Amino acid sequence: MKVSREQVALNRERIVETAARLFREKGYDGIGVADLMKGAGLTHGGFYGHFDSKEDLLAEAAAHALKKSVERWEGYLSAGPDAALEKIYDGYLNEQHRDHPELGCAVTALGPDVARLGSKARHAMTEGARSQMAILEQLMPGADAAERRKQALANYAAMVGAIVLSRAVDDEALSLEVLEAVKAALPG
């Protein structure tokens, strides 16, 4: 039985959403195509009808996850710079984000994996991170665009680093201390 175009599009969307979650949770090497497809409720055989490779799926899944983060951050802009920054920092630098990479930022969960992959995955990560940094840039104080950009890049790197480090250490108190220290150090 032939599947309609609409169903093909829905299946692809389900695969991408499932992959975005599972790749962030388990890492690129932590899950195979068969388990990704099973998680999406589809058969392994259908994978190559949608994607050329697992890496292609990762690129699309990372782009999807980062797009959702960007949309959320854009929704904060109407609250004004101070309130928007507070929402971004509070939403990013917390235990929930630390403990649930499958629901969090693709950069913190997949950055090291993507750095070892090809240009498609790296490009998707670059564009998503660039979009997040552009939102931060809009919110930074500063005399000119160059200063706001420098602050946005530094703040973004600090946020990403704080989550990575807070996940890596085995000392709960230190992990929380990292998150709180970075949050307190960020302007906003």
C-alpha positions in Angstrom: 0.0 0.0 0.0 1.4 3.4 -1.0 1.8 6.0 1.7 0.4 9.5 1.0 2.7 12.5 0.7 1.1 13.8 3.9 1.9 10.6 5.8 5.5 10.6 4.4 5.9 14.2 5.7 4.4 13.3 9.1 6.6 10.2 9.4 9.7 12.3 8.6 8.7 14.9 11.2 8.2 12.1 13.7 11.7 10.7 12.9 13.3 14.1 13.2 11.6 14.9 16.6 12.5 11.5 18.0 16.0 11.7 16.8 16.4 15.2 18.2 15.5 13.9 21.6 17.4 10.6 21.4 20.6 12.0 20.0 20.7 14.6 22.8 20.0 11.9 25.4 22.3 9.2 24.1 24.8 11.0 21.8 25.5 10.2 18.2 27.3 6.9 18.9 24.9 6.0 21.7 22.0 5.0 19.5 21.6 3.3 16.1 19.3 3.8 13.2 17.1 0.8 14.2 16.5 2.2 17.7 15.9 5.7 16.4 13.2 4.3 14.0 11.7 2.1 16.7 11.5 5.2 19.0 9.6 6.9 16.2 7.3 3.9 15.9 8.5 3.1 12.4 10.4 0.2 10.8 14.2 0.3 10.3 13.7 -0.3 6.6 12.0 3.0 6.0 14.9 5.1 7.2 16.7 5.4 3.9 13.6 6.5 2.2 13.9 9.7 4.3 17.6 10.2 4.9 20.9 9.3 3.2 22.7 8.6 6.4 22.6 8.7 10.2 24.7 11.9 10.0 22.2 13.5 7.7 19.5 12.8 10.3 21.6 14.2 13.0 22.1 17.4 11.0 18.3 17.8 10.6 17.6 16.8 14.2 20.1 19.3 15.6 18.7 22.0 13.4 15.2 21.1 14.5 16.1 21.2 18.2 18.0 24.5 17.9 15.1 26.1 15.9 12.8 25.3 18.8 15.2 26.9 21.3 15.5 30.0 19.1 11.7 30.3 18.8 11.4 30.0 22.6 14.1 32.7 23.1 12.4 35.0 20.5 9.2 34.7 22.5 11.0 36.3 25.4 12.1 39.4 23.5 8.7 41.1 23.9 9.3 41.2 27.7 12.2 43.6 27.2 16.0 43.0 27.5 16.3 42.5 31.2 13.4 40.1 31.6 14.3 38.3 28.4 17.9 37.7 29.6 16.6 36.5 32.9 14.3 34.0 31.3 17.1 32.8 29.0 19.6 32.4 31.8 17.1 30.9 34.2 15.9 28.4 31.6 19.4 27.4 30.5 21.5 27.4 33.7 19.4 25.1 35.9 19.3 21.5 37.2 16.5 20.5 34.8 18.6 21.4 31.8 21.7 19.8 33.3 19.8 16.6 34.2 17.8 16.2 31.0 20.0 16.7 27.9 17.3 15.1 25.8 15.1 18.2 26.4 17.8 20.8 26.3 20.3 22.6 24.1 21.6 20.6 21.2 25.0 22.4 21.4 25.6 21.2 25.0 24.4 17.7 24.3 25.9 17.1 20.8 28.7 19.6 20.4 31.6 17.2 20.8 29.9 14.6 18.6 29.2 17.1 15.8 32.8 18.4 16.0 33.9 14.9 14.8 31.4 14.7 12.0 31.0 16.1 8.5 30.1 19.5 7.2 26.3 19.0 7.1 26.1 18.4 10.9 28.6 21.1 11.6 26.7 23.6 9.4 23.4 22.8 11.2 25.0 23.4 14.6 26.7 26.6 13.3 23.4 28.0 12.1 21.5 27.1 15.2 24.2 28.5 17.5 24.5 31.6 15.4 20.7 32.2 15.7 20.9 31.8 19.5 23.8 34.2 19.7 22.0 36.7 17.5 19.2 36.8 20.1 21.6 37.3 22.9 23.3 40.1 20.9 20.0 42.0 20.7 19.8 41.9 24.5 23.3 42.9 25.4 24.1 46.4 26.7 26.9 48.1 24.8 27.9 51.2 23.0 28.0 49.6 19.6 27.2 46.4 17.7 30.7 45.1 17.9 30.7 45.3 21.8 27.2 43.7 22.0 28.4 40.9 19.7 31.5 40.2 21.8 29.4 40.1 25.0 26.8 37.8 23.3 29.6 35.4 22.2 31.2 35.3 25.6 27.9 34.8 27.4 26.8 32.0 25.1 30.2 30.3 25.5 29.9 30.6 29.3 26.4 29.2 29.3 27.3 26.2 27.1 30.5 25.6 29.1 28.6 25.8 32.4 26.1 23.1 31.3 28.9 20.8 29.9 31.0 21.2 33.1 28.0 20.8 35.5 27.1 17.5 33.7 30.7 16.2 33.7 31.5 16.5 37.4 30.4 14.0 40.0 30.1 16.4 42.8 26.5 17.8 43.1 27.5 20.8 45.1 30.2 21.7 42.6 27.8 21.2 39.7 25.3 23.6 41.2 28.0 26.0 42.1 29.1 26.2 38.5 25.6 26.9 37.3 25.0 29.6 39.9 28.4 31.2 39.4 28.0 31.6 35.7 24.4 32.8 36.1 25.6 35.4 38.6 28.5 36.5 36.3 26.4 37.1 33.2 25.2 40.7 32.6 21.5 41.2 32.5 
